[in-house]
Amino acid sequence: MRPGDTLYRVAGRNPAPGVSLDQMLVGLYRANPDAFIDSNVNRLRAGAVLTVPAADEVRDQTSGAGQRLRHAGRQAAGMDLPA
């Protein structure tokens, strides 16, 4: 992890063949539950060492799961509050 890193940036730096960004987001989150403070996708622990799952491990993740994860992160940050 680098200072200021986000899960989105980490997923973008670790592309895998046949895996969407949303699938990698979910895969990283699920493979590293202890790297997030209070299970909050926006709160990566400083100095956390993340395990990057293999492409075949994350291909089964749906894009919808990644979209829900990003939406939950925006809500937690107060950026996407429901009306």
N, C-alpha and C positions, 0 to 999 in steps of 0.2 A: 504494500500500500504506500502511496505517496501522499504527502499532505494535500488536503483538499480533494482527494479522490472520492468518487461516487461509484455506486454499483454500476450505474449506466456507463461510466467511463471505463471501468474495469472490463465489463462485458464487451464494449466496443474494441478494446485492445486485444481481446482474445477470441477472434472469430474462429468458427469451426465450419468445415464444409457441410452444407445442408442444414445448418442451424440458424434460425432467425435470432435477431438481437433479443426479442422477447423471450425466446426459449432459453438463451444463455443467461438472461437476468434471473429467471426462475431457477435454473440449474445452479448458478452461483449462490443464490440465496439459500436454497435447500441444502447445498453441500457444506455450507459454512454458517450454521445457525448461531454459533458462539461468537461470530465476528460482528454481530449487530446488537447494540445496546437496546434493551427492552424489545427485542425482535422488530425494531423499527428499521426499515430498509434505508432510511436516510441517515442513520446513525452508525456508521462503520466505526469500529474501535480503532483508535490510533495504533499503528504498528501491527495490525492484524495481518496474518499470513493466510491468504485464501487458497483453497484447493480449487483448481479449475477442472470441472468435470469433463470427461471425454465426450466427444460429439454424440456417440451412440447412447450415452446416458441422458442427454437432454433433448434428443429428437422427439421423444414421446411427450414432452411438455407442450401444451397447446399455446398458441399465440394469445388466446384469451386469458390464460393464467398470467402471462407476462403483463398484459394490459391491466389486469386487476391489481397486480403487484405495483405497477407504476402509479395507478390511480390511488391506491392506499398510501403510497409514499407522498403523493401530492396533497392528499387530505391531511396526513399527519403534519405536513409542513405548513398547513393553512393556505395552500395555494389553490385548492379545488374543492371548496366547501359547498355542500349541497344547499339549494335554495330553501 
